[in-house]
């Protein structure tokens, strides 16, 4: 990577153009050379070099020690680092009420003056997503969350703020698209929070397993090293539990990640408020901690408890506790949450989180819970809070924890969204799927900076896939190529799709007496419950004689769907030579 001291290359006649899907990106003036009539698509052609440059926009909030936003900073007050190396700030926009950008000092890392100038002020309305993770939300927490959020969402938000309501119940369902209608929103929230719900499955299973662990160990005690053997055998049971919990967390992160990607349909920054009781950072940690306490003698103080009397009389296990602590780390999900944050940053989504359970009572104050130490309880609560903290910290958001009155904090974080700076740079990193770390420094002393700490570079395929997800979840369509999709049911599970593409909408190149083109087809389906098929991708070459009077090209494919369900099918076609993409959707039903 170029160091900050090296001059930034001047891009000859740069153009701001709209990508196939998402924010504008910069493209060098090197364009595709028109092929001569004798060239072949299958042979090497004299294409000029194309250098794609992503504009990475880092939304940053700067507050003083009392939490008040600072609005008078200029571009010269910021230094931005990508992977540890300082990069030139090519675009800068202050928050509402801040000064216009000024020229940087001679020594600052900046690109030469860009003919396109600084980005225009954001002309998109404030957008807030309420995302209810009902897999990790109890009935008690639902009621608390509704009463805490109701007044804020109904009365305290700026009138122009658009709000979307989505839920996760094993799949994502958009209950209400972006709207400013507060009455409809509050009614939907009330209906959702009053519906039936139980304690989250992993918490129920964990408490049940913890109650059984003392008896499980007792049943396997055998001299010599009775506790070592009993605890090792019980550890196998806990491993199975942790694997199951891990699968659930992976599914949650994957679903949330796909939904975040779908928000690329909306220009500008977006805020997402993730509402849950918390999600395990280390799957099954609370059960592991309890098992370790049972085995290392930590619970001898509970020897009067009939459930623990036998174990308290045994010699503690020598080796198992240290092995268990290491094995527990194999079920960490930290990388998943960091990856989610990078995906959100790339699409300018700030992840805020609310722990709906608020201040939780200790297990010793409940009747049915297993007897665990205060340390295990504290570690368990922290374990469920860590993902909420990580997703907020790494996207410049805020985690609202350990409070029974979340309304002021929610109102505050929404108010501060308009106080963010935009600090951007041009990245030529390849789309290799890697997460890149960012660091933003401010010259003003004694301030706190919340900003997007990572990003990923998206490939063209990923941009189109984002558009397909946006089509499924939000109804996004952009039929540049005038596609037509026909669906026909083959049997109770299979549906045939014919995608018709007018050839005059594609860039076609002559080659002798032939005409050739190339496009890529993307297809995905989603049922009413939010369960999808995944995105299928197919490269489709087109070739016909120059004297043929062909009007269109048809691609046929078959989808296998679940019986008696209606599906939304999203179709995207990317013209590989014309660098344009269309998105359409239709409804089909498997009978």
N, C-alpha and C positions, 0 to 999 in steps of 0.2 A: 504494500500500500504506500502511496505517496505521503511523505512526511509533510507537516504543516509548513516547514520552511521552504519547501519547493513550490514554485509557482503553479497555480492551478491552470490547466490547459484551457486555452480559449476555444470554445466550441464554435465552429464556423456556422454562422446563421442558424442558431438553435431555434427549434420550434417547440412550442408547448402544444402537444396534441393529446387527445384523450385516448387512453389505453383501451384495449378490448373490453375491459371491465375494471372500474375503480377510478382512483385519482389519476390526474394527468401525470405523465412521466416525460422525461427529456430524451430526445433522440438526436444523435449527431446528424450532420447534414449529409453524411454518406448514405445514399439511398440505393435501393435495388436498381441495378442497371437493366434497361430493357433488353431482353434477349433478342439476338438477331434471329431472323426467320429460320436459320439453319441450325440453331443450337438445340440441344436436347436436355430435357428435364432429368433424364437418367444419367447424363454425363456431367463432367465438371464444367461449370460455366463461370464466366468472368464476373461474378458478383463482387461489388465493392464491400469492404468490411463494415459491418453494422455494429455499433456500440450502443447498447441500451443502458441508460442511466436512470436508476430509480430515485425519485425525490423522496427522501425519508423525512417525514415531518414529526418533530418531537414536541408534543404539547407539554408545557411546563407551567407549574403554579409556584410562585415565589411568595412566601409569607414571612412576617416578622415573628419575634418570639411570642407575641400574643395571638398569633394566628391571623392577623390582618393582612390582606393581599397588598403587595407592593406593585405599583402600576407604572412607575416612572423609569424603568430600566431601558437601556438601548442595546443595540446589537453589540456594542463594544464591552458591555458588562458580562457577556456570555462567552464561554469556551466549551467546545463540544469535542468529545473524543469517541472514536469508533474503534473498538478493539484495542484500546490503550493509546492510539495515535490521534493527535489532534487533526481535525478535518475543517475545511473551509465552510463557513456558514454562507450558503448561497441565497437563502430566503429568510426573512425575519418579519414577523408581524406582532405588534404589541397587543395587549388585551384592550377591551373597550375602555375608553377613558385614558389610555396611555398615550405617550407622545408618538409622533411619526418616527419611523426608523431614521437614524442618522448615519453618516459615513463612519466606518471603522477607522481606528488609528492605523498608521502605516505598518506597524508591526503585527497587527492582528491577522489571524488566519482567515482570509476571505477570498472568495473567487473574484475575478475581475467583474466589473459592472455588467449585469445581465441585461440584454436588451428587453427582455420581458418584464424586468423590474421586480419589485417585491410583490408577493401575492396579494391579490385584492382581499379586502376584509371578508371574513366568512359571511356568505349570504344565505346560509342554511339555518333553519330554526333550531333552537336547542332541542336535543332529542334524548329521552331517558327511557331505558328498557327496565321494566320490573320483571325479574326472572325468579320464579318460585321453584326451588328444588324440593318437590314434595316427597322425593325418596328420602331426603334427609331433613324432614320437617314434621314434627309431631302435632297432634291436634291442639295441645295446649299452646304450642308456639304459634300455630296458625291464628288462633284467636288473639294472642298478644300482638302479633305482627299487624293484624288488621286494625286493631284499635290504635296502635302506635302510628301507623302510616296513613290511615284514612284521612285525618284532618290535613296533614301535610300535602298529600296528593290532591285533595279536593280544593283546598283554599290557599295554600302558601306558595305554590309554584307560579312562576310568571305565566301569564295567560297564553303566550305564544309557545310554551314548551309542549312538544309533542311526546306522548307517552305510549309505549307498547307494552302489553302484558303477555308474558309467555310462562308456561309451566313445564316442568320436567317430571314425568311419572314413569320413567323408563324409556321415554321418547319425548321429544319436544313438541309442544302444541302452542301455536300462537292464538291466544284467545281473543286478542284485540290488537289490530294493527295500529300503527302510529296515529294518534288522534289528539285533539285538544278538548274533546268532550269529556269533562270530568265526571258528569253524572253517570254516563255509561261505564266509565272505568270503575267508579266506586261501587256500582251495582254488581259488576262482574267480580270484583274483589270480595264483596260481601258473600256472594254465592259460593265462591271458591273456598273461602275460609270457614264457611259454615258446613261444608260437605264433610262426609265421614272421612276419618283418617285415624291411623294407629301410630304407635311409636315406630320409629324407623327400624327396619328389619335387622340391620347389623347391630343396633344397640340392644334389641330384644334378645338376639341370639347370643351376644356377648355376655349379658347378665345371666342368661340361662346357663351358659357354659361355665361361667365363674362360680355359680352356685354348685355345680357338679364337680369342679376340679378337686376339692379336698377328698371326696369319696373316690374319684378316679385314681388319685395318687395312692390312697390307702389300699385300694384293691390290688395294686401292683407292687406293694412293698414286699421285698424279699431280701434277706441278709445274704452276704454282707453288702454294705453300701446300699441299704434299703432305699433311702431317699433318692440317691443318685439314679437308681433303676426306675423307681416310681415316677420321678419327675421327667426322666427322659421319655418314658412311654406317654406320659400326659402331654409332653411337648409335641408329639406327633398329632394329637388331637387339636392342639392350638394351631399348628401349622395348617391343618385343613381349614380351620375357621379363617385364618388370615388370608389364605388363598381365595376363599370365597368372597371375603370383604374386598380384597384387592380387585377382583373382577368387577365388582360393583362400582368401585371408585373409578376404575379405568373407563367403564361405560359412561359414567357421569361426565368425566372430563372430555371424552370423545364427543358426546352429544352437545355439551356446552361449547366445545371448540367449533363444531360444525355450524352451530347457530351464530357464533361470533363471526365466522367467515361469511355467513349469509348477509350480515349487516353491511358488507361492502356495497350493497345496493344503494346505500344512503351516503351522499357526499358529506364531508366535514367530520368533526369529532362527534362521538356518541358516548354517553355514559350508561353503564349497565349496573343495576343494583341487584346483587345476588343475595337472595334471602333463604337461609337455611339454619339448622341448629349447629352446623359445622360438619366437616367431612374429615375422616381420618387421614392424617399425613402419613403415618405408618399404620398400615392395615393390621388391625388386631392388637395394637400396642397395649391397650388397657388390660387385655387378657394376659398378654405376655408379662406385663409388670406384676400382675396379681400372682401368676404362676411362680415368678422369681421370688416374690415375697414369701410364698408358701414354702419354697424349697431352700431359701438361704437363712431361715430362722428369724426373719424380720417380724413375723406375726406371733412370736412367743408371748407377747403381751396379751393376746387374745386366747390364752390357754383355757380360760374359764368357759369359752364358747364351746358347746358340745361338738359343733361341726369341725373345730380345729384342734381339739384336745389331743387326739392321737398324733397328728403331725407335729404339734408343739413338743411332744415327748421324744421325737426322733432326733438323731444327729443330723445337722443340716447337710445338704448335698454340697460337695466340694467343687466340682467342675461344671455342673450343669448351669448355674446362674450366668457365668461368663460366656459360655457357649450360646445360651439363649439370647443374651444381649446382642451378640454379633448376628445371630440368625434373624432376629427381629428386624434388623436394618435391611434385610433382603426384601422386605415388604414396603419399603419407603416409596412414596409417590411424588417426592419433591420435583423430580425432573419433569413429570407430567404437568404439574402446575406451572413450572417455569416455561415450558413449551407453550402452554395455553396463553400465558402472559405475552410471549413473543408474537403469537398469532394475533392477539388482540391489538398489540401495539402497531403491528404492520397495517392494520385496518382502522387505526385511530379510535379504538374502543377502550375507554377507561373502565376498569373493573372495580367497583365498590362492593363491599360486602356487609351484610347485617347478620349477626348471630341472633336469630329470633328468640332463642330460649332465654336470653338475658342472663340475669343472675340465677344460677342453678343451685338448688339445695344440695347439701352434702348427702352422700348415700347413707350415712349413719342416721340421718333424720328421716329416712324412708323405711317402710316396713319390710318390703320384699327384697331389697337389694342385698348383695353379698357384702360381708364385712371386709372392707379394704382400708388401707391406711390413707391418711390425708395426702401423703405424697403421691400415691397411685392415682387418687382422684384428681389431684392438681395436674399431674402429667397427662392424664386422660383428657381433661378439658383443654389443656394447651395443645395436645395433639389434634383435637378437632378444630381448634382455632387457627392453627398454622397455615393451612391452605387459604383461609380467608385473608390472612395477613400477606402471604406471598403474592397472591393475585392482585391485591391492592397496591402494595409497595412497588411492584415491578411495572405497573401500568400508570403510576402517578395518581392512584385513587386512595381511598380511605377504608379501613376496616373498623366497623362499629361493633364493639364487643363489651361484654360485662356491664350492660346497662339495661334497666327496665324502661327507660325513656329514650327511645332512639329518634323521636321526632325532631328535636333540635339539631342533632347531628346530621340527619338526612337533609333537612332544610338548608343547613350550612354548606354541605358538600355540593348541593345543587346551585346555591348562590355563587359559589367559588368557581364554577365551571366557566363563567364568563370572564374570569380574571386570569385566564391562561395565556401565556405567550406561545407563539409558534416559531420554533427554531428549526430550520431545515438544512439538509445538505444533500449533495448528489453522490449516490453510491453506485459504483460500477461492479460491486461484488456479484459473482455468479449465483444463479438460483440453484444452490446445492443442498437446500434443506437445512442448513446449519443456522443456529441462533447466534446473533452477533450482539455483543454487549456494548452499551452506550454509557458515557459519563458526561454529565453536564455540570459545569462549574459557573458560579456567579461571583463577580468581584465584590459585591456588596457584603460586608461582614454581618455576622449574627442573623442570618436568614436561613430558612428551611426551604429546600427546593424539592418539589414532587414532580417527577417527570417519567417519561417512558424509558425504561432502562435496557431495552433490547428490541431487536427487530429481526425479521427474516426477509430475504429477497424472494419474491414470488416468480415462478416461471409462467410462461404464457398459458400453459395447461392449468396451472393453479388459479390464475385469474379467471379463466373460463369456468372452472369448477365452482369458484365462488359465485359466479353469475347463475349457474344452474341451481345452487342452493338458495340463492336469493329468489329465483323463480318459484321454487317449491314452497318456501316459507313465507314469502312476501308478495307473490304475484308479479314479480318483475318480468317485463317483456320488452324486447327491442328487436322488431322483425325487419331489420335492414334488408335482408335478402328475400323477403316475401315468401317465407317458407309456408308449406301447408302440410299438416300432419293428419293422416287418416288412421283410425284404429278399428280393428275387427277382432272379435272374440273367436278364438279357435276351439277352446274347450273351457271347462270350469276354472282352469288355472292359467291358461296361456292366452296372451293377447298379441296379435300381429300389428306392428306399426309400420306404416309407409310414410317416409319423409320425402317430400317433393321439393326440389331446389331449382328455381328458374336459372338456367345457365347464363342468361344475360346479366344476372346479379353477381356472378363470379368473375374474377380475373382469369381469362383463358389465354394461353400462349400458343402461337402456331409453331409447328415443327414439321417441315416438309408438307406432306398432304394430310397431316393429322393436326388436331387441336387438343391440347392437354390442359388439365387443371388439377388441383388437389385441395381437398378440404377435410376437416376432422369433425366427426360427429360425436356429440356427448349426449347421453340419455340417463335420466334417473327418475324414480317414482317414489311417491310418498302417500301413505294412506291417511285416513282421517285421524288416526290415533298418533300420528307422527312417526310411524315405523317406515323406514325407507329401504330401497333396494341397493343403495350404493351407486356411484357414478360409473357408467360404462363408456368407454372411449374407443373410437374406431377411425383409422385413417382411410380415406376413400379417394383413390385416384379416378380421374375422369378422362376418357380418351375417345375421340370419334373423328371420322373423316371430315376434312374441311368442307366437302361438298354436301355433307348431311345437314338437313334442316332440323336439327334437334332443338327443342324448346326448353326441356327440363331434364333433370336427372333424379331418379328415385332410389332411395336406399331402404331396404326392408329388413326388419329385425323382429325378434320375438321376445316378449317379456314374460317371465313366469311370476305370477302374482298369487297372493293368498285368496282363497275362495270367498265369495260374498263380501267383498270389500271394494269400495270406490277409491280410486287412486288419482292423484294429480301426477301427470307425466310432464317433465321438463325436458326440452330438446334444445341443444345449442349446436350451431354450425359455424365453424371458423374457416374462412377462406384463407388458406396458407399463403397464397400469392398476393391477395389484396389486403391482407392483415385487417380484415373486418369480421365481426362476429354478430350473429343473430341469436336471440333467445325467444322461444315461444313455449307455451304450455297448453295442455289439454287434459280432459278428464276421461278416464276409462273405468270400467267396472268388470271385475272377474265374477262370473255367475256360477 
